[in-house]
Amino acid sequence: MNDVNQTNDVRILEYQANKLQELIGELHNCCKERYATEAKAFKVPQAELRCLMLFEGHKYLTGIQISGLLDVAKSRATVIIENLVKKGLVQRSQDPNDARVKLISLTPVGQRKVREIEEFMFTLHQQLLDHIDPIQRTGVISALETLRSSMESVKAQLA
């Protein structure tokens, strides 16, 4: 009898692991599509859009910081920054503490663009909530927080 329960437990765990993998993949694809839609709506390539959104809570960032946060090579970050400079969305200035370092900041036009993107994202998330029964929303958010925490724990173990 104990072997039957263990076999059932293993099968249930295998099913759940497969279902979790499938759902995370589908959510990931939805997020990628959202980034593509946002990029198209705001006429900014996805990499540049992601770069603009890095400035939330930051007055300045360096090229190295942007490279690290975007998880791209410094040369790729430089191209992204240069394209944003040409569009008037960010500007470069000298670091007063180190002449070799350039500080990147949003221009007023860039700040407006970021606010527009944030408003778009907020509206999108409100629309998502509209499709979830109000009674279930707290549970969905709690489950996502649990999933995020579990993913962070596993990531820490892998590192």
Secondary structure, 3 states (H helix, E strand, C coil): CHHHHHHHHHHHHHHHHHHHHHHHHHHHHHHHHHHHHHHHHCCCCHHHHHHHHCCCCCCCEEHHHHHHHHCCCHHHHHHHHHHHHHCCCEEEEEECCEEEEEEEEECHHHHHHHHHHHHHHHHHHHHHHHCCCHHHHHHHHHHHHHHHHHHHHHHHHHC
